[in-house]
Amino acid sequence: MLSTQCLPCCTVILLVLFELALAQYEHLGYPPGYPDPEQEHYIAPQLSPDTPRIQLRLAGDKRKHNEGRVEVFYNNEWGTVCDDDFTIHAAQVVCRELGYLEAISWSPSSKYGKGQGPIWFDNLHCTGKEKTLALCPSNGIGVSDCKHSEDVGVVCSDKRIPGFKFVNTLPNHNLDIQVEDVRIRAILSSYRKRIPVTEGYVEVKDGGKWKQICNTEWTQLDSRVICGMFGFPGERKYNARVYKMFARRRKPTYWDYAVNCTGNEAHLSSCKLGQASSLKLNGTCAGGLPVVVSCVPGRDFAPTSMTGFRKQRQSQLTFQPLVRLRGGAIVGEGRVEVLKNGEWGTICDDSWSLLSATVVCRELGFGTAIEALSGGRLGQGMGPVHMNEVQCTGFEKSITECVFNKEALGCSHEEDAAVRCNVPSMGFQQSLRLSGGRNPYEGRVEVLVERNGSLVWGTVCSESWGTMEAMVVCRQLGLGFASNAFQETWYWPGEVSADNVVMSGVRCSGTEMSLSHCLHHGAHLSCAKGGGRNAAGVSCSETAPDLVLNPQVVEQTTYMEDRPMFMLQCAHEEDCLSSTANQVPANSYRRLLRFSSQIHNNGQSDFRPKAGRHSWVWHDCHRHYHSMEVFTLYDLFSLNGTKVAEGHKASFCLEDSECDEGIEKRYECANFGDQGITVGCWDTYRHDIDCQWVDITDIKPGDYIFQIVINPNYEVPESDYTNNILKCRCRYDGHRVWMYSCHNGKTSQLFVLVSHFNVDNQII
């Protein structure tokens, strides 16, 4: 009897535990491929006749198109809202009134700049359920003791309310466009089969229905905005005659308004609402046709048929670019770096805006900027800060043409500017999924392939599966960087119907946009272990470390030492000498090229060794643990590229030697402590420790190229591997050695295009 009475209690406890288990992953969100939570459908608010009629818009210095200063139109005048007593509940009312699903955050003290006109609302006390901001309790419309330095701003979600219907209660007063969604719909059969879609009708979703826009007031500037928000840097002309014939055969459904863009908007929702469309009684556009745009894709996104994606990114340019992105997880995002006098440097985020970010995005072959990031959000760069207080008109061909302050006084790499750009929808996410993981960011990799005329899901062979392959998977799914690559996935119960191996021999360079672009076997698969429990898997992370060597330290600390063999026994055991040392007597000498290495972590997360401490290797002679058997490689090459000497350094002690101001050390090797390098810290391998050298006993005097590679086997994922290589010119005369022209990156600065700043603050 007692157990029967406890059943309801047990049920309640289990339900609570289940909710808590789900809640721990709630902050991760839902990546593409996972069903979103069911959302409410929009119902137009029914307001009483005595409710003040207002309209809202987001204005000011925006970093994203869906944020800005809250402005209210009332009594034929635009005004602002004071931040006194403003809460996230009031922000929720603002965002929902603008058609967004929810508010993300709000900002006081005129973060988006000072507005003008009256301050219409002060001391708002919203519950979040009000249908309009005018229904929130306040001091009364226009009653305020605030200044415009207290103007409030909000950040709304990207997603719109399903079925949102725009209602213009106060016509002709410069409203932002508010619609549920926008798309380019391919009309001609030749374009319907292409990916990405570059030409077709511009359609807006309003009230749950897709509608065309009448082209009587449409301009090239409007087309520029549409192309930009879909990831294309520019627009072009199209064959209007074909679309006239199509419009006669099928009656379009027109939206009620025209569009008024300046050409610099990052998204259609930042454009202003045009005049009400003059539609005939039969619903057709008076004197016009549906708007058509034709966009020019960037070099990496040439359209292809559905069955044949471009095999790889066309990143091998025939010229040296002046601008590049570094440290981003996906294509089209990263820290902005510019080239000046043969040296890459960063841009200070002072005055960094969505307008300037968009110029960068278009220059690199992407669309408009989704977001202008500041504060080193995508990692800190090295070298100089080349540009500060950048101000663009939006129509420049390059960020180097914009007006800027060439004196970056007070700017550190903590203020490095970055961008996230709109890129074309290539459909890559639909052909890949993670299955069986504990959260949406991990699982067994399953791919969609064609077999016998039908599409089936299957696994990837895990032989040779590593970090680079995992990086491509995480990028393709929009999940950030890889944190681990797994060659066994027996602990993840994937879809049983997808156990068969459908892809094998996968080898990626790490820059591909899709796993299908990597080298892999064709129809003839080869996988000894098979799929199922032995299939490839990944776990992804939004952040990653980024190790960078300090070139100046290598130059300043290089010297030559003759050291007797009897003092090199431990180093000899760890293979830190050249092979000729095996046959020499104990009283002979070895000539060593010695130097210090200062390795910074400029990324967004700590650098930790792949192996846990339970599998670290103990070296009895040196009396220390190796957490990574090969952490750095040291090589000496002749000028024609022939390796003449080599060395390596095991990471016998990864720790924080020094840190930037305000950052505490977290890793210390003493007493079998944790090994790693904290973000903002560096690990210094001094010139006087064992194996911190190259054995040059057998080389002849001459000129050489010295190279250091960190994390050479890609055992630990990083946000940027291109800066893991340091190269120097080295001169050895038989008695002395010099190291000079040290630089980071794979490309030698001896052959780069040198750029200069002219007197008008322009890069040429």
N, C-alpha and C positions, 0 to 999 in steps of 0.2 A: 504493500500500500504506500509506503514511504517513497519507494522508487518511482511509483507512478506520479506522485505529487511533484517530484523533482524534475520530471521531464520538461515542463514549460520553462523552468528556471535554466536548465541546461541548454535548451533551445535558444533562449535569449542571450546567454553567455557566448554560445558559439557564433551567433549572429554578430555580436559586438566584436569578438575576436576577428571575424572575417572582415568587418569594416575597417578595423585597425590595420589588418594585413594589406588591404588595398590602399589605405591612406598613405603608407610609407612610400609608395611609388607614384602617388598622385602628382607630385611636383614635376615629374619627368614629362608629363604630357603624353600625347598620343602621336607617334610618328606616322608618316604616310603608310597606308596599308592596314592600319588598325582602325576599327570603326570608332567614330567619335561618339561621345555620349549623346543621347537623344536630346534635341534642342526644341525649344518652344517655337511655334509659328507666330509670326507677327500679326497682331490685331490692331488696326488703326484706332488711336485713342479717341474716345468720345468726350469732348470737353463741353462744359456748361457754357451758356452764352456770356456769363459774366467773367469767364477766365480771360486774363490778358493774353492777347495774341502776340507771340514772340517768334523769332527765328534765330538759330544759332549757327556759328561757324568757328573753325579753328584757324587762328592766324599767328603771325609772328615769326620768329627765327626758329624754324623747325629742324629737327634732326631726322624725323620720319614724317610721312605724309599724314599719318593718323594721330598726330599730336599737335599741340599748339596752345596759344592763348585763347581762352574762352571769350568769344565776343557775342553780344546779344543785340539784335535789331528790334527796337521798340520806338514807337512814336516817330517813325521816319528818320531814325538816327542810330548809328552803330555805337555801342558802348561796351564796357567790360564788367567783370565780376571780381569783387574783393575777396582776398583769401581768408578774412576773419571768419572763424568757425566753419570754414569749408572742410569737408570730409570726403572720404572715398565714396560715401553714399551719394553725395551731390555730384561727384564725378560720374557715378553710375547713371544718374538721371541725364546728365549732359550727353554721354556717349550713346545711350539708347535713343535719345531724342534725335541724334544725328544718324541713327541707323546702325551703329556698331553693337556687337553682341554684349560687350561689357567694358568696364573701365579697368585699366591695368594699374594706373597710378595717377597722382596729381602733384603739382608743384606750386609752391607759394612764391611770393616776392619777385614777380615778373621775370621768371626764368626765360620766357620766350620774348622778352622785350616789353617795353611800356606801350600800352595802347593809347587811344585817343577818345575823346568824347566823354559822355557821362559814365559814371560807374552805376550801372542799373541795379545790381544786387549786392547786398552786404549782410553779413551775419545770417547766411543761409543755414537752415536746419532741415535737411532732407532725410527721409527714411530710406531712400533708394527705390521706392515703389511708385513715386509720383510719375504721372504721364508727361509732364512738362516741368521745366525748371520754374515756371511762373507759379506753380502750385506749391512749391516749397515755402514754408514759413520764413520770413525775412523781415528786415526793417521796413520793407515797402519798396516798390519799384522807384528807383531814383533817389532813395534816402540813404546816404552814406557819408561817413567821415573819413574815407580812405583816399589815398593817393594812387596814381597809376604804378608806383613802385610796388604796390601790393596786388597787382593783377594776377589772377590765378590761371594756371594752365593744366591740361589733362593729357594723358596718354590713353588712347582707346585700343582695343584689340583689332587685329587685322580683319577678323571675320565679321561679316554683316549678319543682321538678324534675318533668318530665312523668311521670305515673303514680305520683306520691308517695302512699304509703299511711301514714296515721297509725296508730301502734301505741301504746296506752297501757299501759305495763308496770307502772305504779304508780298504780292508780286513786284518784280522789277526793283530789287534792292541788292543786287550783287551777292547772291547766295552761293555757297559752295555746293557742288553737285553731290547729291545724296541718292545713291542707288544701291541695290543689293549686290550686284556683281556686274562685271564687264567681260566681254570676250570678243575675239576675232573669229568669225565663223566662215570657214572656207566654203565657197559657193561652187566654183568651177571644179569639175571632176579632177583635173590635173593637180589642183592644190589640195583637194581633200585627202589625197594619198601621201602627201608630204609631211615630214616631221623635221623641224617645227612648222606650224602653220604661219605663213608670212603674208598672206593676202586673203581678203574676204570682207564681209559685212562687219561693221562695228555694231555690236548689240549690247544693250544694257538690260539688266534684269530688275524690274520694278513691279512690286506687288506680286512677285512669284512668276512673272511672265517675261519672256525675252522679247525685246522690242528693238526695231531699227531706229536710226536717227536720220531725220531729213537733212539733206546736204545743201539746202539753200543758203545757210550761213556758215557752212563748214569751210575751214581754211587749212593751209599746209601746216600751220602751227598746231592745230588740233591733231592732225595726223602724226606730227612729231611726238606729241605726248602719248598717244595711244601706242605707237611703236616702241617708245622708251619703256613704258610700263610692262610690256610683254618681252623685254629683253633684247630689243633691237636698237642699234645706235642711230639709225636713220630711216627715212622714208623715200619712196620713189614713185614715179608715175605708173599708171596701169592702163589697160585697154578698157576705156569707159563704154565703148560700143557693146561689148559682150554683156556687161552688167545691165545696160538698158534693155536688151533683149530678154534677159532673165527676169527683170522687174516687171515686164509686161505680162509674162506668163504666170507669175506668182505674186499675189497681192501682199505687200509688206504690212506689218503692224508697227505703226510709228509711236515713238515716245512723244510726250507732250511738249518737250522743250528742245531748244537749240543749245549748243555748247560754246563757251567762250574761253579759250585758253590763250596764254601768252607764249606758249612753246617751251617754257622753262619748268613747268610743273612736273613733279616726280610721279604723279598719279592723277587720273581723271577726277578723283574726289577733291583735288586741290584747285581744279578749274572752277570758273564761275558759271552759274546758270545763265543761259542766254534767254532770248525772248521765247514766249510761248509759240509753238509751231503753228503755222497757218495750214491746217488740214482741211481738205474738202469734205463735203458731206459723206462721201463714200470712204473716208478715212485715208485717202491718198495724200501725198505731199504736194502742196501747191507749187508747181513749177520746178520740182526737184525729184530726186531719187534717193534710195537708201545710201548712207555714207559707206564708202569702200576705202580701205587703206591697203597699201602694199609696202612692206617693210624690207629693209636690207639687213640680213643677218650678219653678225660678226664673223671673223675668219674661222672661229672654232665651231660654228653652228650652221654650216652649209646644209640646206634641206636635203633629206634623203627619203627614199620610199620606206614604207612600214617594215619591209622585210630586210632592209640592209642599212643599219646605222653606220655612220662613219666609224672606221675602225679605231682611230686614235685622234687625239687632239693635235691640231697643226701648230704646235708650240715652237717648232724649230724655225725661227724667223730668219729671213735673209738680211735683216738689218738689226742694229742694236737699238732697242727701245729706250726712250727717255724716262718711262714710268713703268713700275711693276707693282704687284701685290705680293705680300709675304705673310705667312703665319695664319692664313685662313683655312678653315676646315673643308670648305666646298669651293667649287669654281665660282668666281665672281665676288669673293670677299677676301679681305686681308689688309694688312698695314700698308699704307701708301709710301713707296720709296721712289725718289727721283735721282737721276744721274747728273752729276756736275763735276767737271774736270776729271772724268774717269773714276769717280768715287760715288758709290751709292749712299744716299742719306735719306732722312725722313722729313716729314712735314709737321710743324707744331700745330696743335689743335686750337690755338687762339683764333677766334672768328671762323672756325671750320663749320661749314654749313652744308645743307643738302644740295644746294646749287653747285658748290665747288666739288662735292663728292660725285655729283652727276657728270660733271665734265670729265673726271677721272674714269668713270664707268664707260662712258661713250668712247673715250679715247682708246680704251682697251678692248673695244668690240662688244661691250655689253649694253644694256639699256640704261634707264635712269637708276639713281641710287634708291635703294629701299631705306637705307639708314646711313647717317654720317656719324661715325663712332669717334669718341675722344678718350683721352686718359689712358692711352696704351692698351685699350681693351682687347686687341688682337696681338698682344705681345709687344715687347720693346725692341727697337732696332739697335744697331751699332753704328759707329761713325758719326758724322756731323748731322746737324739739323739744318737742312738746306733752305727751307721756306717757312715763313711765319706770317700770320695775319693774311691768309690768302683770301682774295675777293674776286669772284668770277661773275661775268654777266650771264653765263650759261650757254653762250654760243661759241665759246672758244673751242678750237680743235684739240687743244692740249692744255693740261693744268699749268704747263710752263709758260703759257701765254697770258695767264691771269696776273692781275696786279697783286703784289705781295711785298712784305717787309723783309729785305734780305738780312737784316740783323735779328737773329733769333735770340735776343738777350733774355736770359732767365728761363729759356726753354730747355727742359731735359727730356730724355726718352720716356719719362713717365707721362708725357703729354703728346706722344705720337698719335697722329690722326690715322684713321682707318675707314674703310667703306664696306658696305654690303650692297651689291648691285642686283638688279633684275636680270635674270638669264632666261633664255627661251625654254619653254617646256618641251623636253625631249622624250618624255614618257619612260625614262629609264627605271623609275621607281616601281612601275607596274610589273617588271620582269624579275624582281628580286624580293625576298622576304626573309625575316629571321623567325625561326620556329622553336618553341619549347623553352625559351629563356624565362628567367624569373621576373624580368621586366622587359619593356619594349626595346631596350638598348643592347640586348644580348640574345644569343641563340644560335641554332644550327642554320647555316646558309643554305637556302633553297632557291633555285632558279627556274624560270619558266622557259621551256624550249619547245620547239615543234618536233613531234615524232609521229610519223605515219599520217601526216595531214592534220593532226590535232595538237593542241597545246597542253603540255603536261608539266607538273612540278617535279623536281628531282633534286638530289644533293650534289655537292661538289667534292671530288676526291681530295683528301687531305695531304697526300704526298707532296712535299715541297711547299706546302701552304705556310705562309709567314706573314710578317708585319705588313709588307707592301700590299699584298693581296687583301688583307683585312682593312687596310686604309681605303682601298677603292670601294669595298662593300659599304663601309660606314659613310663615305662621301656620297655614294649613289643613293643611299636611303635618307640622306640629309640628317644623319645622326652625329656628325662631328668627326672626331678622330678615332682611330682604333686604340683601345687600351690593351687588348690581348688578341692573339690569334691562336686558335685551338685546333689540334690535329686529332682530337678525340672528343666526341660529344655524346657519350653514352649516358651522361647524367641529365641530358635534355631530351625529353620525350617529344620528338618532332612528329609531323604528320606521317603516319604509317604508309599512306599511299604515295609518299614522296621519298621513300627510302632508297630507291634506285639511283645510281650515279648517272648524271646526265652531262657532267663537265669534268674533264681531267686534264692534268698537265698545265695547270694555270700558272702563269708567270707574269707578274705586273711590274711596271716601273714605278708605280705609285701615283702617277699624274693622270691616269685614265679616268674618264667620267663614268664609265660603266664596266662591270666585270667582263662583259662580252667583248670589250675592246682589248683586253689583255691577250697575250699569246696563250693558246690552249689547243688541246687535241680537237680534231674535227669529229666526224662520225665514228671513227675508230677509237673508242675509249680505251684507256689503259689504267687500271687501278687495282693493285693486288689485294689491298685490304677491303675494298668495296665501300659502300656508303653506310647508311644506318648509324650505328654507334661510332663508326670511324670516320664519319663525314666531317668536313671543315666547319668551323664555327668561329664566331667573333664576339667580342664585347666592345662597345663604343663609348666614347666619352666626349663631352662638349669641350673639354680643354686638353692640352698636351704640353709637355715641356719643350724647350728649344735651347739646345746647347750651342754656344758660340765661343770660339777661341779669341783671345785678345792678341792681335798681331804685334802690337808695340812691345809687349812683354817678351815675345820670342826674339824680336830684333835686339832688344836691350840686354838680354841675359845670355846670348850665345857665346860660347868660348870652346877651346879645345883642351883636352887633358890626356896625358899619357899615364895610364894606370896599370900597375903590375897585376899579373894574373892571379896571384895568391890573394888579392883583395877583391877578386871578382867571382869567387866560387859560387856564392848564392845566385848571382845574376846568370852565371853560366848554366846552373841547374834549370833556370827558368827560360833558357834559350834566348837570352838578351844580347848575345854576342854573335858575330858572324860565324859561319861553319868552319872557317880556317882556325878558329880558336881551339878546336878539338885536338889538333895535332901539335900544339906549341907547349914548351915546358913551363913550369910554374913560375920561373923567374923572368919570363918574358913580359913585354908590355903590350897593351892594346891602346890604340889611339881612339878617343871618344869625342864625338861632337855633342856637347852638352848644352842644355837650354832649359828654361822654365816654361810651363804651360799654365795659363790662367783661363779656366773654362767656366764661362758664365751661363746661368740658366735664365734666359730672357723670355721664357714661355709663360704659360698661364697655370701650370701645375708643376709639382715637384718631380724631379727626375729620380726615379727609383729603379734599382737593378731588377731585371726580369726574374732572376732566381730568388726564392725566399731564403732566409738565413739557414734553414735546415739543409739546404743543398749547396751552401758556400763551400769552397775548396780550401782546406788548410795547407799552407806551405810551411813546412817545419823549419827550413833553413832561415827564411826571413821572419818566421814566427808571426804570420798574419793570414787572414782569410781573403780569398779572392771572390768577390760577388759577381764579377764579369771577367771571364778569362782573358778576353781581348777588349779593352776599352778604347785604346787609341793605337793607330799605326803611324810609324815614322819611316818615311822613305826618301831616298836621295836618287834623283834621276839625272842622266846626262841631258844636254839641251835638245837632243833628238828623241827624248822620251824613254830611253833605256834605263831600267832600274839598276843601280850600281851598288847600293847599300840599303839595308832596311833594319828597322827595329820595331818594337811594340811595347805597350804598357798595359799590364793587367790592372784592373781597378782594385788594387789591394785595399784601398781605403777611399771610398767616395764619401766626402764630408764637406761641410760648410767651412771653408777657411776664413772668408770674410763675407760681409753682407752690406747692401746699401743701407743708408741711414734709415732707421725706423723699422728694420726687419730683423727679427731674432733668428739666430742659428737653431736649426732643428736636428741636424745630423752630425754625429760624432762617432768615430770608430773605436774610441777607447772603451775597454771593458766589453767588447763584443756588442757595441751599440749599433743602432740603426744606421744604414748607409744610404746616402742620397745627396741631392743638391736642391736646396730650397729655391723657389722663385725669388729672383732678386739677389741671390748669393752666388759665390763662385768657389770652385775648388782649385787650389794652386798646387801643382806638382813641381816642387822645387828642383832646380838644376842639379842639386847635390844628392839626390836619392837614386837608388839603384834602378836601372833600366830606363831612366829618363835621359836617353841618349841614342845616337846612331854610331855603330862601330865602323869607323872609316879607315881602319888600319890598312886595308888593301887597296884603297882608291888612290888615283894619281892626282896631282895638283891640277886645278882647272875651274871652270864655271859650271855650276849645277843648279838644279831646281829642287828645293826642299819642300816636302809635303807632309802635313799632319791630317789625319782623318779621325774624327771622333765617332764612337758608336758605329764602326765600319760595317758590322754585320746586321745593322738595323734591328738589334735585339730589343731595344726599347723604342716604342713609337715616339716621334717628335712632330711638332707642327711644321717644321721646315728642315729638310735634310740638305738643301742647297748650300747652307752656310756651315755645314759640318766639316768642310775642307778648308785648310789654310795652306797657301802656297807662298814661298819666298824664293828670291834669287840668292844663291849661295856661291861665294868665291873662296877657294882654298888654294894657298900658295905653297903648301908643304910645311909651313911654319905657323901660319895664322889662318883664321877663318872669319869671314864676314857674312852676316845675314842682312838682306835689305829688300825693299819693295814687297814686304809681306802684305797679303790681302786675303780676305775671306771669299769663299765662293768657288764654283767650278770653273768659271771663265777667267782666263788670265787677263789681268789688267794691261798687259803689254800690247794687247790687240783690240782693246775696247775703243768705241767711238768716244772721243773726248768732247764734252759739251762745256759751254761757257755761259756765264751770265753777262749780258751786255749792260750798258749804262742805264737802260730804261727798265731794269729789273726783269728782263726777259731771258729765258734760257734758249740758246740757239744751238 
